[in-house]
Amino acid sequence: MKPKLQLLTMLSYNEGSFNTFVSPTENIIISVSDDGSITIFSDFAYKILQKIKNAHNGIIFDISLKDINNFATCSQDRSIKTWIKGEKNDYILDKSINDVHEDDIHKIEFLKDNTIISGSKDTTIKIFNLVNTLILIFHLL
């Protein structure tokens, strides 16, 4: 007998979700979208806590959490943006690093503290220190 999946709830909120992060330690779900927006939900009440419209000027492909107070996003607009939890417990733009790749950025990941790795359609992988400068560039064959 095949196991069956039971749908618990369905969240409808924007044009299309590209990637979603569920915090294992906090009660939030963060979803990035092809309409350039970011939506933050409570994972218990399934209500929208915050909607950041026009977070990017294009499809947001990926999200990575440094911790519950900081996350980064990457986009079709060739930018990496970092977001920080503000005084009102809402997320605000911390840094915007524009044109870091020559094409869409499809993958972003915090490595440690202030180091981010990104992968792009331009066939490069770049590692950045958000405090200092670019560390390494790898060209994919």
ROROPA-82490 format. One record per residue: x, z, y of N, C-alpha, C in turn; residue in one letter. Coordinates in nm, 3 decimals. Layout:
- X;Z;Y;X;Z;Y;X;Z;Y;a
...
//
This chain:
- 0.083;0.000;-0.117;0.000;0.000;0.000;0.088;0.000;0.125;m
- 0.060;-0.091;0.219;0.136;-0.102;0.342;0.097;0.010;0.438;k
- 0.198;0.071;0.502;0.165;0.172;0.603;0.100;0.105;0.723;p
- 0.009;0.175;0.787;-0.060;0.123;0.904;-0.013;0.197;1.028;k
- -0.001;0.122;1.136;0.032;0.182;1.264;-0.096;0.214;1.337;l
- -0.099;0.329;1.399;-0.215;0.368;1.477;-0.180;0.359;1.625;q
- -0.256;0.280;1.701;-0.235;0.269;1.843;-0.284;0.395;1.911;l
- -0.194;0.463;1.983;-0.231;0.587;2.050;-0.285;0.561;2.190;l
- -0.220;0.471;2.262;-0.267;0.434;2.395;-0.198;0.304;2.435;t
- -0.253;0.239;2.536;-0.193;0.117;2.588;-0.190;0.129;2.739;m
- -0.076;0.102;2.798;-0.060;0.113;2.942;-0.060;-0.027;3.002;l
- -0.150;-0.054;3.094;-0.155;-0.182;3.165;-0.130;-0.154;3.312;s
- -0.028;-0.218;3.369;0.008;-0.179;3.504;0.074;-0.286;3.587;y
- 0.126;-0.393;3.526;0.192;-0.495;3.607;0.191;-0.629;3.534;n
- 0.262;-0.725;3.589;0.263;-0.860;3.536;0.317;-0.867;3.393;e
- 0.426;-0.801;3.366;0.485;-0.806;3.234;0.606;-0.716;3.227;g
- 0.613;-0.638;3.124;0.723;-0.545;3.110;0.837;-0.612;3.036;s
- 0.958;-0.596;3.087;1.075;-0.651;3.019;1.148;-0.546;2.938;f
- 1.153;-0.424;2.989;1.223;-0.319;2.918;1.164;-0.185;2.959;n
- 1.165;-0.093;2.865;1.108;0.039;2.890;1.202;0.144;2.837;t
- 1.215;0.252;2.911;1.297;0.364;2.868;1.209;0.487;2.857;f
- 1.219;0.558;2.747;1.149;0.684;2.728;1.255;0.793;2.723;v
- 1.244;0.890;2.811;1.341;0.998;2.815;1.321;1.091;2.697;s
- 1.426;1.118;2.620;1.413;1.209;2.506;1.404;1.356;2.549;p
- 1.445;1.385;2.672;1.447;1.525;2.716;1.345;1.556;2.825;t
- 1.300;1.457;2.896;1.203;1.477;3.003;1.074;1.403;2.966;e
- 0.969;1.432;3.039;0.839;1.375;3.007;0.809;1.252;3.092;n
- 0.899;1.153;3.087;0.874;1.032;3.164;0.901;0.907;3.082;i
- 0.833;0.802;3.122;0.856;0.666;3.072;0.886;0.583;3.196;i
- 0.994;0.506;3.194;1.028;0.417;3.305;1.025;0.274;3.251;i
- 0.949;0.189;3.317;0.935;0.050;3.274;0.976;-0.043;3.387;s
- 1.055;-0.146;3.354;1.094;-0.247;3.452;1.023;-0.377;3.416;v
- 0.999;-0.459;3.517;0.906;-0.569;3.498;0.956;-0.702;3.550;s
- 0.887;-0.808;3.507;0.921;-0.941;3.556;0.866;-0.968;3.695;d
- 0.786;-0.875;3.750;0.741;-0.892;3.888;0.834;-0.820;3.987;d
- 0.949;-0.772;3.938;1.048;-0.707;4.023;1.017;-0.562;4.054;g
- 0.923;-0.503;3.981;0.885;-0.365;4.009;0.933;-0.270;3.899;s
- 0.932;-0.142;3.935;0.964;-0.034;3.842;0.845;0.060;3.842;i
- 0.799;0.100;3.722;0.688;0.194;3.711;0.734;0.315;3.632;t
- 0.705;0.433;3.686;0.742;0.558;3.620;0.613;0.629;3.582;i
- 0.600;0.661;3.452;0.481;0.725;3.397;0.514;0.865;3.348;f
- 0.413;0.949;3.342;0.421;1.073;3.266;0.394;1.036;3.122;s
- 0.480;1.076;3.028;0.460;1.033;2.890;0.356;1.116;2.815;d
- 0.305;1.221;2.878;0.198;1.298;2.814;0.062;1.260;2.869;f
- 0.051;1.246;3.001;-0.077;1.213;3.063;-0.094;1.062;3.076;a
- 0.014;0.986;3.058;0.013;0.841;3.071;-0.038;0.797;3.208;y
- -0.010;0.877;3.310;-0.050;0.837;3.444;0.074;0.790;3.520;k
- 0.052;0.701;3.615;0.162;0.651;3.695;0.206;0.759;3.793;i
- 0.333;0.796;3.785;0.389;0.894;3.877;0.443;0.825;4.002;l
- 0.498;0.704;3.983;0.555;0.629;4.095;0.561;0.482;4.060;q
- 0.536;0.398;4.158;0.550;0.253;4.143;0.643;0.207;4.254;k
- 0.753;0.144;4.218;0.847;0.090;4.317;0.828;-0.061;4.316;i
- 0.756;-0.112;4.414;0.733;-0.257;4.424;0.855;-0.321;4.489;k
- 0.881;-0.445;4.453;0.994;-0.521;4.509;1.126;-0.445;4.497;n
- 1.145;-0.379;4.385;1.272;-0.310;4.360;1.386;-0.411;4.351;a
- 1.356;-0.529;4.299;1.451;-0.642;4.294;1.376;-0.767;4.337;h
- 1.451;-0.870;4.372;1.393;-1.000;4.409;1.396;-1.094;4.290;n
- 1.337;-1.053;4.181;1.335;-1.132;4.059;1.309;-1.043;3.940;g
- 1.309;-1.104;3.824;1.284;-1.030;3.700;1.387;-0.920;3.684;i
- 1.341;-0.799;3.652;1.432;-0.690;3.618;1.445;-0.692;3.466;i
- 1.565;-0.717;3.417;1.585;-0.734;3.273;1.613;-0.604;3.198;f
- 1.680;-0.508;3.264;1.722;-0.390;3.188;1.730;-0.268;3.278;d
- 1.730;-0.152;3.212;1.740;-0.022;3.277;1.830;0.066;3.192;i
- 1.906;0.153;3.258;1.989;0.250;3.187;1.986;0.381;3.262;s
- 1.964;0.489;3.189;1.964;0.622;3.251;2.101;0.686;3.238;l
- 2.151;0.736;3.351;2.271;0.820;3.351;2.229;0.960;3.310;k
- 2.122;1.007;3.372;2.058;1.134;3.339;1.918;1.126;3.400;d
- 1.841;1.232;3.393;1.703;1.226;3.440;1.693;1.204;3.591;i
- 1.801;1.228;3.663;1.800;1.212;3.809;1.855;1.078;3.857;n
- 1.913;0.999;3.767;1.979;0.874;3.806;1.956;0.766;3.702;n
- 1.923;0.646;3.748;1.920;0.532;3.658;1.965;0.406;3.730;f
- 1.998;0.304;3.655;2.043;0.176;3.710;1.957;0.064;3.655;a
- 1.940;-0.041;3.734;1.865;-0.159;3.692;1.947;-0.283;3.722;t
- 1.918;-0.391;3.649;1.983;-0.519;3.673;1.879;-0.629;3.670;c
- 1.911;-0.742;3.734;1.806;-0.838;3.759;1.853;-0.982;3.762;s
- 1.752;-1.067;3.766;1.768;-1.211;3.785;1.829;-1.240;3.923;q
- 1.812;-1.148;4.017;1.865;-1.168;4.152;2.016;-1.140;4.161;d
- 2.081;-1.117;4.046;2.225;-1.097;4.033;2.273;-0.969;4.100;r
- 2.184;-0.869;4.104;2.223;-0.742;4.162;2.209;-0.629;4.061;s
- 2.286;-0.525;4.086;2.274;-0.398;4.014;2.231;-0.296;4.118;i
- 2.130;-0.218;4.085;2.085;-0.114;4.176;2.083;0.019;4.103;k
- 2.125;0.122;4.175;2.117;0.256;4.119;2.010;0.333;4.197;t
- 1.940;0.419;4.125;1.827;0.494;4.178;1.852;0.641;4.154;w
- 1.812;0.723;4.251;1.835;0.867;4.242;1.705;0.939;4.274;i
- 1.684;1.052;4.207;1.565;1.132;4.234;1.580;1.201;4.368;k
- 1.482;1.180;4.456;1.486;1.237;4.590;1.428;1.377;4.597;g
- 1.420;1.428;4.717;1.371;1.564;4.739;1.225;1.582;4.699;e
- 1.147;1.475;4.704;1.005;1.483;4.670;0.980;1.447;4.522;k
- 1.086;1.449;4.440;1.080;1.414;4.298;1.042;1.269;4.274;n
- 1.060;1.184;4.375;1.041;1.041;4.355;1.178;0.975;4.354;d
- 1.185;0.857;4.293;1.312;0.786;4.285;1.329;0.697;4.406;y
- 1.449;0.701;4.465;1.480;0.619;4.581;1.608;0.541;4.553;i
- 1.625;0.430;4.625;1.744;0.347;4.609;1.867;0.424;4.653;l
- 1.968;0.425;4.567;2.095;0.491;4.597;2.198;0.387;4.639;d
- 2.223;0.289;4.552;2.321;0.183;4.581;2.263;0.048;4.539;k
- 2.296;-0.054;4.615;2.262;-0.191;4.579;2.390;-0.272;4.583;s
- 2.427;-0.327;4.468;2.550;-0.405;4.456;2.507;-0.549;4.429;i
- 2.519;-0.634;4.529;2.465;-0.769;4.523;2.569;-0.871;4.479;n
- 2.521;-0.976;4.412;2.604;-1.090;4.371;2.728;-1.049;4.292;d
- 2.711;-0.954;4.201;2.824;-0.909;4.119;2.852;-1.004;4.003;v
- 2.755;-1.089;3.972;2.772;-1.194;3.872;2.729;-1.327;3.933;h
- 2.761;-1.435;3.866;2.724;-1.567;3.916;2.592;-1.616;3.859;e
- 2.527;-1.535;3.776;2.397;-1.572;3.717;2.320;-1.443;3.686;d
- 2.202;-1.458;3.626;2.118;-1.343;3.591;2.198;-1.236;3.518;d
- 2.168;-1.110;3.547;2.230;-0.998;3.476;2.126;-0.947;3.377;i
- 2.157;-0.955;3.249;2.059;-0.922;3.145;2.077;-0.784;3.084;h
- 2.195;-0.723;3.100;2.220;-0.594;3.035;2.297;-0.503;3.129;k
- 2.255;-0.376;3.131;2.323;-0.274;3.211;2.329;-0.147;3.128;i
- 2.440;-0.075;3.139;2.453;0.050;3.063;2.551;0.142;3.134;e
- 2.511;0.268;3.149;2.606;0.369;3.196;2.700;0.401;3.081;f
- 2.830;0.400;3.107;2.929;0.436;3.006;2.961;0.584;3.016;l
- 2.991;0.630;3.135;3.019;0.770;3.163;3.012;0.790;3.313;k
- 2.986;0.908;3.353;2.978;0.946;3.494;2.939;0.831;3.586;d
- 3.034;0.773;3.657;3.005;0.669;3.755;3.053;0.531;3.710;n
- 3.057;0.507;3.580;3.101;0.379;3.527;2.983;0.307;3.463;t
- 2.966;0.179;3.501;2.857;0.096;3.451;2.916;-0.032;3.391;i
- 2.859;-0.078;3.282;2.896;-0.207;3.223;2.775;-0.300;3.236;i
- 2.801;-0.426;3.271;2.692;-0.523;3.284;2.728;-0.651;3.211;s
- 2.626;-0.716;3.156;2.643;-0.843;3.088;2.553;-0.947;3.152;g
- 2.607;-1.067;3.174;2.535;-1.169;3.249;2.526;-1.301;3.174;s
- 2.431;-1.380;3.218;2.414;-1.516;3.168;2.533;-1.603;3.207;k
- 2.615;-1.556;3.303;2.734;-1.631;3.344;2.850;-1.616;3.245;d
- 2.823;-1.554;3.131;2.917;-1.533;3.019;3.027;-1.433;3.050;t
- 3.003;-1.341;3.143;3.100;-1.236;3.168;3.038;-1.099;3.144;t
- 3.124;-1.007;3.109;3.091;-0.866;3.101;3.180;-0.799;3.204;i
- 3.119;-0.717;3.291;3.197;-0.651;3.395;3.177;-0.501;3.386;k
- 3.284;-0.428;3.409;3.280;-0.282;3.410;3.313;-0.237;3.551;i
- 3.224;-0.154;3.607;3.237;-0.109;3.744;3.250;0.042;3.751;f
- 3.330;0.088;3.845;3.328;0.228;3.884;3.249;0.231;4.014;n
- 3.137;0.301;4.015;3.048;0.301;4.131;3.109;0.370;4.252;l
- 3.212;0.450;4.231;3.276;0.519;4.341;3.388;0.434;4.400;v
- 3.467;0.373;4.314;3.582;0.296;4.360;3.552;0.147;4.363;n
- 3.595;0.071;4.264;3.576;-0.075;4.265;3.563;-0.126;4.122;t
- 3.552;-0.255;4.111;3.546;-0.322;3.981;3.669;-0.285;3.898;l
- 3.646;-0.255;3.771;3.758;-0.216;3.684;3.805;-0.335;3.599;i
- 3.715;-0.390;3.520;3.754;-0.496;3.425;3.650;-0.608;3.421;l
- 3.696;-0.729;3.392;3.607;-0.843;3.372;3.646;-0.907;3.239;i
- 3.547;-0.929;3.152;3.568;-0.996;3.024;3.491;-1.128;3.028;f
- 3.556;-1.237;2.993;3.489;-1.366;2.984;3.458;-1.394;2.839;h
- 3.331;-1.423;2.811;3.289;-1.453;2.675;3.316;-1.599;2.645;l
- 3.356;-1.628;2.526;3.385;-1.767;2.489;3.262;-1.836;2.441;l
//
